[in-house]
Amino acid sequence: MKSSETTYRLPAKDLLFFRGLALLGGVALLLGLLLAPERAWANVLLLGYYLTSLGLGGLLIVALHYVTGARWSGPLRRVPEAMAALLPVASIGLLAVLLLRPSLYSWTQGPEQEPDSPLGHLWLSRPFFLLRSSIYLALWTIFAVAIVRNSRRQDRASDAAPSGTNLRLSAGFLVVFGITCWLAGSDWIMSLEPKWSSTIFGVYNFAGIILTSLAAVTLLALWLQRRGPLAEAVTKDHFHDLATLLFGFSCFWMYIWFCQYLLIWYTNQPEEAIYFAHRWQGSWPALILLAVVLNWGIPFCLLLFRAAKRSPTVLGAVCLLVLVGRWFDLFAMIFPSQSDVASIPGPLELGMLCGAIGAACLTFFHAFGQAPPVPLNDPVSGENHPATA
C-alpha cells in the first residue's frame, strides 16, 4: 500500500510533548482563575478567538479549493481540513467566556456603558448576543463536519459525487462566512469597547484570519513533509505558491490596518479616535508596532525573494513570526479594553499560550490521522489511487 493511502500517527515523543504543553496551559489557567481572574478570562477570550479563527480559516481554504477547482492545492487539502477540527474545540473556550464572564464586555454592566443608539442597545442585548454567537459557531461547525465527511467519502467513492456535493456546500459556506465572519468579529472583539465602531473592522478581521490560516497551513505542511506523510506529494512548487499567497495577504493585512488607522486619524472624530488614543499610551505602541513588523514588515522583506519562498527554513520562520504577530495583534485589540489588566504579557500569557498550542496540535494531528494524508480518487487534483476499505 502506498504511503499516501495510510494514515499518519504522531510519534510518541511528539505526542508527549504536546500533552505536556496542554497540561502546562491547564495549570496556568487554574492559577490565573485563582490569582488574576480578569486577566485569565481575557486570555481565554484571546486564545479561544485565535483558535476559532484558525479553524474557520482552514475551512475557508478548503471551500476556496473546491469552488475555484484548484488542482495545485489538492495534495495539501488534508491540512486545512484537519485545522477545521479546531472549531468545536475552540468554541468551548469562547462560549465559556460569553456565558461565564460577561463582565469582560462593559456594556453588560449598566446602561451608561451601552451604545447611545436604540439599534446599538438592541444589538448588544445579552440574550440576542448569545443567540447570535451560538448560531455563528453552530453554522461553522455544521459546514466543517459536512465538508470534511464528504472529502473522506471521496477516498472510497467510485465517482465524483462527494466532491460535487462539497462544491455546493463550499459555495454556500462562502456566503455564510462572508456575513458571519464580519458579525462575529464585531460582536466578540469590537464590542469590548461599545462606544467605538469601525466600518472596516470586519475586513480587518478577515485579513487577520486568512493571513494566519495560510501561515498555519504552510508551517504544518512543512512539518508533515519533513516527517514523511507529505514527503512525496508536496514539493517546493507547492510551498512557493503558499509563500506567494502569504506575501499577498500580508500586504493586504497591512493595507487594511493602515486604512483603518488613516481614516480615523484624518477625520479625528472623538468617538473613533478614542480607540487609538488609548492605544498610543504606555507600552501599547510597542506591542502594536511589533504586530505590524511580524505580520507585514518581516514577511514583506523576506518573501520578496524567490529563494526565500522555496527555502523551508526561511518560510517556516516567517510563518511562525506571523502566528506570533497575530497573537500580539489580538492582545492589543482585547486587553486595552480591560482597565484592570496590565499591558505587558507575562507568565500567565505564556503558560496559557503554551496550553493552547498543545491543545491545538493534539486536535489537529488527531483529525489529520483519521484519513489518508493525501486525498484519494480526487476528480480535481487527479489523484486516482485505488479506493481503500
C-alpha positions in Angstrom: 0.0 0.0 0.0 1.3 3.4 -0.9 2.3 5.9 1.8 -0.4 8.2 0.6 -3.1 5.6 1.4 -2.0 5.1 5.0 -2.9 7.3 7.9 -0.4 9.3 10.0 0.2 8.8 13.7 2.1 11.4 15.7 5.3 9.9 17.1 5.1 9.1 20.9 7.7 11.8 21.9 5.8 14.5 20.0 2.5 13.3 21.5 4.1 13.5 24.9 5.5 17.0 24.2 2.1 18.4 23.1 0.3 16.8 26.1 2.9 18.4 28.3 2.2 21.8 26.8 -1.6 21.3 27.2 -1.1 20.3 30.8 1.1 23.4 31.4 -1.7 25.6 30.0 -4.3 23.9 32.2 -2.2 24.6 35.3 -1.6 28.3 34.2 -5.4 28.7 33.6 -6.3 27.4 37.1 -3.7 29.6 38.8 -4.9 32.5 36.7 -8.5 32.0 37.7 -7.5 31.9 41.3 -5.0 34.8 41.4 -6.0 37.1 38.4 -9.4 36.0 37.1 -10.0 39.1 34.9 -6.7 38.6 33.2 -7.2 34.8 32.9 -10.6 35.3 31.3 -9.2 37.9 28.8 -6.6 35.3 27.8 -9.3 32.6 27.3 -11.2 35.0 25.0 -8.0 35.8 23.1 -7.0 32.2 22.7 -10.5 30.9 22.0 -10.9 33.5 19.3 -7.5 32.8 17.9 -8.1 29.0 17.6 -11.6 29.6 16.2 -10.1 31.8 13.6 -7.6 29.1 12.6 -10.3 26.5 12.3 -12.5 28.9 10.3 -9.6 29.9 8.1 -8.8 26.2 7.4 -12.4 25.6 6.4 -12.3 28.8 4.2 -9.2 27.5 2.4 -10.9 24.1 1.8 -14.0 25.8 0.4 -11.9 28.0 -1.9 -10.2 24.9 -3.2 -13.5 23.3 -4.2 -15.1 26.5 -5.6 -12.1 27.5 -7.7 -11.4 24.0 -8.9 -7.7 24.4 -7.9 -5.5 21.5 -8.9 -2.3 22.6 -7.2 -3.7 22.6 -3.7 -5.1 19.1 -3.8 -2.2 17.3 -2.1 -2.3 19.9 0.7 -6.0 19.8 1.3 -6.0 17.4 4.3 -4.0 20.0 6.3 -6.7 22.8 6.3 -9.4 20.0 6.7 -7.7 18.9 9.9 -7.4 22.5 11.0 -11.2 22.8 10.8 -11.4 20.3 13.7 -10.3 23.2 15.9 -13.8 24.8 15.5 -15.8 22.7 18.0 -12.9 22.6 20.5 -12.2 26.4 20.4 -15.9 27.1 20.6 -15.9 25.7 24.1 -13.5 28.4 25.2 -15.4 31.2 23.5 -18.7 30.1 24.9 -17.3 29.8 28.4 -16.2 33.4 28.2 -19.5 34.6 26.8 -21.6 32.7 29.3 -19.5 32.8 32.5 -17.6 36.1 32.3 -19.9 38.7 30.7 -18.0 41.4 32.7 -15.3 41.4 30.0 -17.9 43.3 28.0 -18.5 46.7 29.7 -22.0 47.0 28.0 -23.2 44.2 30.3 -22.5 46.3 33.4 -25.1 49.0 33.1 -27.0 51.4 30.8 -24.2 54.1 31.0 -21.8 51.7 29.1 -24.2 50.8 26.4 -24.3 52.3 22.9 -26.3 55.5 22.6 -28.4 54.5 19.6 -31.6 52.4 20.1 -30.3 49.9 17.4 -27.0 49.5 19.2 -28.8 49.0 22.5 -30.9 46.2 20.9 -28.0 44.7 19.1 -26.0 44.4 22.3 -28.7 42.9 24.5 -27.2 39.9 26.1 -29.8 37.2 25.0 -29.6 38.4 21.4 -25.8 38.5 21.6 -25.6 34.9 23.0 -28.1 33.7 20.4 -26.1 35.2 17.5 -22.8 33.7 18.9 -24.3 30.3 19.1 -25.6 30.5 15.5 -22.2 31.5 14.2 -20.4 28.7 15.9 -23.1 26.1 15.0 -23.2 27.1 11.3 -19.4 26.9 11.0 -19.2 23.5 12.8 -22.0 22.0 10.7 -20.3 23.1 7.4 -17.0 21.8 8.7 -18.3 18.4 9.6 -20.3 18.1 6.3 -17.4 19.1 4.0 -14.7 17.0 5.8 -17.0 14.0 5.8 -17.7 14.2 2.1 -14.0 14.7 1.4 -13.3 11.4 3.2 -16.1 9.7 1.4 -14.5 10.6 -1.9 -11.5 8.5 -0.8 -13.7 5.4 -1.1 -16.1 6.5 -3.9 -16.1 5.2 -7.4 -17.5 8.5 -8.8 -17.2 12.3 -8.1 -20.5 12.6 -6.3 -19.0 13.5 -2.9 -16.8 16.2 -4.5 -19.8 17.6 -6.3 -21.7 17.9 -3.0 -18.7 19.6 -1.5 -18.6 22.1 -4.3 -22.2 23.1 -3.5 -21.6 23.1 0.3 -18.4 25.2 -0.2 -20.3 27.8 -2.3 -23.0 28.0 0.5 -20.3 28.3 3.2 -18.6 31.2 1.4 -21.8 33.2 1.6 -22.4 32.3 5.2 -18.7 33.1 6.0 -18.9 36.5 4.4 -21.7 37.5 6.7 -21.0 35.7 9.9 -17.2 36.4 10.0 -17.9 40.1 9.8 -20.6 40.0 12.5 -18.7 37.6 14.8 -15.6 39.8 14.8 -17.7 42.9 15.6 -19.6 41.1 18.4 -16.7 39.4 20.1 -13.9 41.9 19.7 -15.2 45.3 18.6 -18.0 45.3 21.2 -15.4 45.1 24.0 -15.4 48.9 23.6 -19.1 49.6 22.8 -18.7 53.3 22.4 -16.3 52.7 19.5 -17.0 51.4 16.0 -15.2 51.0 12.7 -16.9 50.1 9.4 -13.6 48.5 8.2 -13.2 46.3 11.3 -14.8 43.3 9.6 -12.5 43.4 6.7 -9.5 43.8 9.0 -10.7 40.7 11.0 -11.0 38.7 7.7 -7.4 39.8 6.7 -6.1 38.5 10.0 -7.9 35.2 9.7 -6.8 34.4 6.2 -3.2 35.5 6.8 -2.8 33.5 10.0 -4.5 30.4 8.5 -2.2 30.4 5.5 0.8 30.7 7.8 -0.5 27.7 9.9 -1.2 25.6 6.8 2.3 26.3 5.4 4.0 25.6 8.7 2.1 22.3 9.3 2.7 21.2 5.7 6.4 21.8 6.2 6.3 19.7 9.3 4.4 16.9 7.6 6.6 16.9 4.5 9.7 16.7 6.7 8.2 13.9 8.9 7.2 11.8 5.9 3.4 11.7 5.2 3.6 14.5 2.6 7.2 13.9 1.5 6.2 12.6 -1.9 3.1 14.6 -2.6 4.2 18.2 -1.6 7.0 19.9 -3.5 8.9 23.2 -3.4 6.4 24.4 -6.0 3.6 24.0 -3.5 5.5 26.0 -0.9 6.3 28.6 -3.4 2.6 29.1 -4.1 1.8 29.1 -0.4 4.5 31.7 0.2 3.2 33.9 -2.6 -0.3 33.8 -1.1 1.2 34.6 2.3 3.1 37.5 0.9 0.0 38.9 -0.8 -2.3 38.6 2.2 0.4 40.0 4.4 0.4 43.1 2.2 -3.5 43.1 2.2 -3.5 42.9 6.1 -1.1 45.9 6.2 -3.2 47.8 3.7 -6.4 47.4 5.8 -4.6 48.1 9.0 -3.3 51.4 7.6 -6.7 52.3 6.0 -8.4 51.9 9.4 -5.8 54.0 11.2 -5.5 56.7 8.5 -9.3 57.2 8.2 -9.7 57.5 12.0 -6.6 59.8 12.3 -7.8 62.0 9.3 -11.4 62.6 10.5 -10.4 62.8 14.1 -13.8 62.1 15.4 -13.8 61.7 19.2 -16.0 58.5 19.1 -13.5 56.9 16.7 -10.1 58.4 17.7 -10.5 57.2 21.3 -9.6 53.7 20.1 -6.1 54.6 19.0 -5.7 57.5 21.5 -5.9 54.9 24.3 -3.5 52.5 22.5 -0.8 55.1 21.9 -0.2 55.4 25.6 2.1 53.4 27.9 3.6 50.3 26.4 0.8 49.7 23.9 2.5 51.4 20.9 5.5 49.0 21.2 3.1 46.0 21.0 1.2 47.4 18.1 4.3 48.2 16.1 5.7 44.7 17.0 2.5 43.2 15.5 3.0 45.3 12.3 6.6 44.2 12.0 5.8 40.5 12.5 2.7 40.4 10.3 4.0 42.5 7.5 7.4 44.0 7.8 9.5 40.8 8.0 7.3 38.8 5.6 7.4 41.6 3.1 11.2 41.9 3.2 11.9 38.2 3.1 9.2 36.8 0.8 10.1 39.3 -1.9 12.8 36.8 -3.0 12.1 33.6 -4.8 14.9 31.8 -2.9 13.2 32.6 0.4 9.8 31.3 -0.9 11.4 28.0 -1.7 13.5 27.7 1.5 11.8 25.6 4.2 13.9 27.2 6.9 13.1 30.8 5.9 9.5 30.1 5.1 8.9 28.2 8.3 10.4 31.1 10.3 8.2 33.6 8.6 5.1 31.6 9.2 6.0 31.3 12.9 6.5 35.0 13.2 3.2 35.7 11.5 1.4 33.4 14.0 3.1 35.2 16.9 2.3 38.6 15.3 -1.4 37.7 15.2 -1.3 36.9 18.9 0.2 40.3 19.6 -2.4 41.9 17.3 -5.3 40.3 19.2 -3.6 41.1 22.5 -3.6 44.8 21.5 -7.3 44.6 20.5 -8.6 42.9 23.6 -6.5 43.9 26.6 -6.7 47.7 26.4 -10.5 47.4 27.0 -9.8 45.7 30.4 -8.9 48.6 32.6 -7.5 46.5 35.4 -5.2 44.4 33.3 -1.5 45.3 32.7 -0.4 45.9 29.2 2.7 43.7 29.3 2.3 40.0 28.6 3.6 37.9 31.5 4.0 34.3 32.7 0.2 33.8 32.7 0.0 34.7 29.0 3.0 32.5 28.1 1.6 29.5 30.1 -1.8 29.7 28.6 -0.4 30.2 25.1 1.7 27.0 25.5 -1.5 25.2 26.6 -3.4 26.5 23.5 -0.6 25.4 21.2 -0.5 21.9 22.8 -4.3 21.5 22.6 -4.4 22.8 19.1 -1.7 20.4 17.9 -3.3 17.4 19.6 -6.6 18.2 18.0 -5.0 18.8 14.6 -2.9 15.6 14.5 -5.8 13.5 15.7 -8.0 14.8 12.9 -5.2 14.5 10.4 -4.8 10.9 11.3 -8.4 10.0 10.5 -7.8 9.8 6.8 -5.0 9.3 4.2 -2.6 12.3 4.2 -3.3 12.9 0.5 -6.9 12.8 -0.8 -7.7 9.7 -2.9 -9.9 9.5 -6.0 -9.9 13.3 -6.2 -11.5 14.3 -9.6 -10.0 17.7 -9.4 -6.4 17.1 -8.5 -6.3 13.9 -10.5 -5.3 11.5 -7.6 -6.5 8.1 -8.7 -5.2 5.7 -6.2 -7.3 2.7 -5.6 -10.0 3.2 -3.1 -9.3 1.8 0.4 -11.7 -0.1 2.6 
